[in-house]
Amino acid sequence: MVLPVPGPRKSLTRRDIDCEGFIRDDGLLDIEGSLKDVRAFSLDNGWRNVPAGEPVHLMRLRVTMDAGCVIREIVAAIEHAPYPLCQEALPNLQRLVGLVIGPGFNRRMHDLIGHTAGCTHLVTMMQAMANQAIQTLAASRKDAGGENPFDAFRSRGAGKPPLVDTCVAYAADSPVVKILFPDFDPARAGDDR
């Protein structure tokens, strides 16, 4: 299904977030991302004059993680930002090294690099990259010869698989969960729900 045709309008802003996942020769996974904001109008904020169509923001990140979704390394670059001060957020990204990308990641990330310790644009990009990390993990299992990329999301023991209850399709009582995770029984999971 596509969106209905809109009425007359003109573009004011555009944000592009791009993420790609890679498996490295050493078995680690790299997630690379970029965020670019462009305005349809010129902007002069006293620190930077940005002509219409030029990036106000252009930021790049590479997050390296292991098969357990533990962040091992982060490298970042800010090519364009509205203020020189924005660069000061980059070193704080190192606070994320050692975190596990999984349940609770966004909250922990905000605690470490949110607010005045970070940059809303880098946080936004990290959220998208965390989602890409999960996709990359599943793809890496398939790439390694696994039959089912969802094997990466099976729980260890009788608990709830990490994907369960994350959206309407993965609701514990959905037909999708019954097929993808046949060993998961919501009644037996008890307090895990």
C-alpha positions in Angstrom: 0.0 0.0 0.0 1.3 3.5 -0.9 0.5 6.8 0.7 -2.3 8.8 -0.9 -1.2 11.6 -3.3 -0.7 14.8 -1.2 -2.1 18.2 -1.9 0.2 21.0 -3.2 3.2 21.6 -1.0 6.9 22.4 -1.0 9.8 20.7 0.7 11.4 22.5 3.7 13.7 19.9 5.2 15.1 16.4 4.4 16.8 14.0 6.8 18.5 10.9 5.4 19.6 8.1 7.8 21.5 5.3 6.1 22.7 2.2 7.9 24.5 -0.9 6.6 25.7 -4.0 8.3 28.9 -5.9 7.5 30.6 -9.1 8.8 34.4 -8.7 9.1 37.0 -11.3 8.3 37.6 -11.6 12.1 34.0 -12.5 12.7 33.0 -9.1 14.3 30.2 -7.1 12.9 30.4 -3.5 11.7 27.4 -1.3 11.5 28.1 1.9 9.5 25.6 4.8 9.5 25.2 8.4 8.4 22.8 11.1 9.1 22.3 14.1 6.7 20.0 17.0 7.2 19.4 19.5 4.4 17.2 22.6 4.3 15.5 24.1 1.3 16.5 27.5 2.6 19.7 29.2 3.5 20.6 29.3 7.2 23.0 31.6 9.0 23.0 31.0 12.8 26.0 33.3 13.6 28.5 30.4 13.6 27.9 28.9 10.2 26.3 30.1 6.9 24.7 27.1 5.2 23.4 27.7 1.7 20.1 26.0 0.7 20.6 22.4 -0.3 23.9 22.0 1.6 24.1 19.7 4.6 23.4 21.4 8.0 24.3 18.0 9.6 26.4 15.3 8.1 27.6 12.7 10.7 29.0 9.2 10.3 29.4 6.4 12.8 30.9 2.9 12.7 30.0 0.6 15.6 31.8 -2.7 15.9 30.1 -5.4 17.9 30.6 -9.1 18.6 28.1 -12.0 18.1 26.7 -11.2 21.6 25.8 -7.7 20.5 28.5 -6.2 22.8 29.8 -2.9 21.4 33.6 -3.3 21.0 34.5 -0.1 19.2 33.0 3.1 18.0 34.5 5.6 15.5 32.6 8.8 14.5 33.0 11.9 12.4 31.1 15.1 12.1 31.6 16.5 8.7 29.0 19.2 9.0 27.2 20.6 12.1 25.6 24.0 12.8 28.1 24.8 15.6 31.8 24.1 16.2 30.8 23.0 19.7 29.0 19.9 18.3 32.4 18.2 17.9 32.7 18.0 21.7 30.0 15.2 21.8 32.2 12.8 19.8 34.5 11.6 22.7 31.5 10.8 24.8 30.4 8.1 22.4 33.2 5.9 23.9 30.9 5.6 26.9 28.9 3.1 24.9 31.7 0.6 24.4 30.9 -2.5 26.4 27.1 -2.0 26.3 24.9 -4.8 24.8 22.6 -3.8 22.0 19.4 -5.4 23.2 16.5 -4.7 25.6 17.1 -1.5 27.5 19.8 -0.2 25.2 18.1 3.0 24.3 17.6 3.9 27.9 21.2 3.2 28.9 22.4 5.1 25.8 20.4 8.1 26.8 21.8 7.9 30.3 25.4 7.9 29.0 25.3 10.2 26.0 21.9 12.0 26.1 21.1 15.5 27.1 24.1 17.8 27.5 26.7 14.9 27.3 25.8 14.2 23.7 24.1 15.2 20.5 20.5 14.5 19.6 21.5 13.7 16.1 24.1 11.1 17.1 21.6 9.6 19.6 19.0 9.4 16.8 21.6 7.7 14.5 22.6 5.2 17.2 19.0 4.2 17.7 18.7 3.4 13.9 22.1 1.6 14.0 21.0 -0.5 17.0 18.1 -1.7 14.9 20.4 -2.4 12.0 22.7 -4.3 14.4 20.0 -6.8 15.2 19.2 -7.2 11.5 23.0 -7.7 10.8 23.3 -10.3 13.6 20.4 -12.3 12.1 21.9 -12.0 8.6 25.4 -13.1 9.9 23.9 -16.3 11.3 22.3 -17.1 7.9 25.5 -16.1 6.2 27.4 -18.7 8.4 25.2 -21.4 7.0 22.4 -21.3 9.6 19.0 -22.5 8.4 16.9 -19.8 10.1 18.1 -16.3 10.8 15.6 -16.2 13.7 17.9 -18.7 15.5 19.8 -15.6 16.6 16.8 -14.5 18.6 16.0 -17.8 20.4 16.1 -17.4 24.2 18.6 -19.3 26.3 16.5 -21.6 28.4 12.7 -21.3 29.0 12.6 -17.5 28.9 11.0 -15.3 26.4 12.9 -14.8 23.1 14.2 -11.2 22.8 11.9 -10.4 19.8 8.7 -11.4 21.6 6.4 -8.5 22.5 8.5 -6.0 20.6 5.7 -5.3 18.0 2.2 -6.5 16.9 3.7 -9.3 14.7 5.9 -10.6 17.5 3.2 -10.4 20.3 3.6 -13.5 22.5 0.2 -14.8 21.4 0.5 -14.0 17.7 0.6 -16.7 15.0 4.0 -15.4 13.9 5.5 -16.2 17.3 3.9 -19.6 17.3 5.6 -20.5 14.0 9.0 -18.8 14.5 9.4 -19.8 18.2 7.4 -23.0 18.6 9.2 -23.9 21.8 8.1 -20.6 23.5 5.0 -21.0 25.6 3.7 -17.7 27.0 2.0 -19.5 29.8 5.3 -21.1 30.9 7.3 -17.9 30.6 5.5 -16.5 33.6 7.0 -13.3 34.8 9.2 -12.9 31.7 6.3 -11.3 29.8 
